[in-house]
């Protein structure tokens, strides 16, 4: 039994043989780190790939936007991992390896994990929205696909692989949004510069704004 009150434990002992009781608690820092899969945050570094390939690491605005995207994806990903463990709680307790996960083992209380899951998902979406509406759209799509994966997709072999590939791709696409907008800003600057010089130079000497 996990996180059960004394009355529930007494009733359970009266009806069946209770082999082990896990006390409820808020969980240690190590338990939270395992439940949130902190080591998996490295995957979210993919949001920086478009920034690197576009040689825009010297652009502070783009770097800060990418950092915001990275943190938003970390929050939503961790919320998704908590949701997955909550949905699979009964199955994980009977699994030889997964029963050692923080929620399944009782090291982390369900009462603590549920609000943390909601806070991480909502917080990640709000942070992404603060960066840009486009990033919020990508993060929201990532969250939906993550939850769908936990509830159904992972049980279908072919869709399982496609969904995992899509989750990686979404991170790169989300990071590419700022690079595209940066290209648009550069083009606008080119046009503004061209208009300013129109009266001072022959038309054939002015740069075009194509591309």
Number of C-alpha atoms within 10 A of each C-alpha: 16 20 18 14 11 9 9 12 16 12 10 14 12 10 9 8 8 12 7 8 13 15 15 18 15 15 19 12 10 11 17 18 14 18 21 25 16 14 9 12 16 10 15 20 18 19 26 23 16 22 22 13 11 13 11 16 16 10 11 10 13 19 17 13 20 28 17 21 31 24 18 26 31 24 24 25 28 24 29 26 20 24 22 18 22 18 14 16 18 12 12 19 18 11 11 8 9 17 17 14 18 22 27 24 19 23 23 26 20 23 12 14 22 14 12 17 23 16 15 22 24 18 17 28 25 17 19 25 19 14 19 16 13 14 28 21 15 22 27 21 13 23 22 12 18 23 18 15 20 18 14 11 19 17 11 10 9 10 14 15 12 12 17 15 11 14 17 15 14 18 25 20 16 25 26 21 19 22 20 13 12 17 13 13 12 13 16 13 13 16 16 13 13 18 12 11 15 13 9 9 11 9 11 7 10 14 12 11 13 7 6
